Structures are given as structure tokens and as C-alpha cells.
């Protein structure tokens, strides 16, 4: 019975985190609409933190998530993504993540 309660608690927490990601995305879009740099940064920070915590709750370590993001950026860069071609955003972010 105790194990079932733990599984239910974990499932509720994951569902709550998923809703948190959606909520922070909505807050980000509203902040972008309003043009508030402080609110945009706050929403992005909350969204990123929620994504990391959700990953951890479903079994992905912070380190593994960092590595997956760096690998994704490298792949996108190699495929000639427009953000890299125009602004070098992908290589700059990849370097930032790898230096952490």
C-alpha cells in the first residue's frame, strides 16, 4: 500500500510539473507581448528550471540533460541551422553549456 501511495505521489508531481511548464510558457508569451525584460527573464528561468526538474523526476540527471542539449545543439549546427548561420547562437550556447 505504501509503495502504491509513493507511485501516486510521484505521478501527481510529474503531472504538476508538466502543468508548470505549460504555465511558464504562457507567462513567457505574455511577458514577450508586454515587452518586459524582467518578466521575460523570470519566465525563461522558471521554464528552464521546471524542465530540468521534470527531467530529474522522470530519471534524467541534470548532467545527462546538459549533455543532451549540447549534443542537440551540435547536431543542429552541423545540419546548417539558420540561427547558427546568421548569428552563431547554437555554437555560443553549446560552448556555454560545455564550460559549466
C-alpha positions in Angstrom: 0.0 0.0 0.0 2.8 2.4 0.9 4.5 1.7 -2.5 1.3 2.5 -4.3 0.9 5.8 -2.4 4.5 6.7 -3.4 3.8 5.9 -7.1 0.6 8.0 -7.0 2.5 10.9 -5.3 5.2 10.7 -8.0 2.7 10.6 -10.8 0.9 13.7 -9.3 4.2 15.5 -9.0 5.1 14.8 -12.7 1.6 16.0 -13.8 2.1 19.2 -11.7 5.5 19.8 -13.3 4.0 19.3 -16.8 1.4 21.9 -16.0 4.1 24.2 -14.6 6.0 24.0 -17.9 2.8 25.0 -19.8 2.1 27.8 -17.3 5.6 29.2 -17.6 5.4 29.1 -21.4 2.2 31.1 -21.3 3.8 33.6 -18.8 6.7 33.9 -21.2 4.5 34.7 -24.1 2.6 37.3 -22.1 5.8 38.9 -20.9 7.1 39.0 -24.5 3.8 40.6 -25.6 4.2 43.2 -22.9 7.9 43.7 -23.6 9.0 43.3 -20.0 12.6 42.2 -20.0 12.5 41.4 -16.3 9.3 39.2 -16.7 10.8 37.5 -19.8 13.9 36.6 -17.9 11.9 35.4 -14.9 9.6 33.3 -17.1 12.5 31.8 -19.1 14.4 31.0 -15.8 11.3 29.3 -14.4 10.7 27.4 -17.6 14.2 26.1 -17.8 14.2 25.2 -14.1 10.9 23.3 -14.5 12.3 21.5 -17.5 15.4 20.3 -15.5 13.3 19.3 -12.5 10.8 17.4 -14.7 13.7 15.6 -16.3 15.1 14.6 -13.0 11.7 13.4 -11.8 11.5 11.1 -14.8 15.0 9.8 -14.5 17.3 12.1 -16.4 20.1 13.6 -14.5 21.0 17.3 -14.8 24.3 16.3 -16.3 22.7 14.0 -18.8 20.3 16.7 -19.8 23.1 19.2 -20.2 24.9 16.6 -22.5 21.7 16.0 -24.5 21.2 19.8 -25.0 24.9 20.2 -26.1 24.5 17.2 -28.5 21.3 18.6 -29.9 23.0 22.0 -30.5 26.0 20.3 -32.2 23.7 18.3 -34.5 21.6 21.4 -35.4 24.8 23.4 -36.1 26.2 20.6 -38.3 22.9 20.5 -40.2 23.3 24.2 -41.0 20.6 25.6 -38.8 19.6 29.2 -39.7 20.3 30.5 -36.2 23.9 29.3 -36.5 24.4 30.6 -40.0 23.0 34.1 -39.1 24.0 34.6 -35.5 26.2 31.7 -34.2 23.6 31.3 -31.4 24.0 27.5 -31.4 27.8 27.3 -31.1 27.7 30.1 -28.5 25.2 28.2 -26.3 26.9 24.9 -26.9 30.2 26.4 -25.6 28.4 27.9 -22.6 26.9 24.6 -21.6 30.2 22.6 -22.1 32.1 25.1 -19.9 29.7 24.6 -16.9 
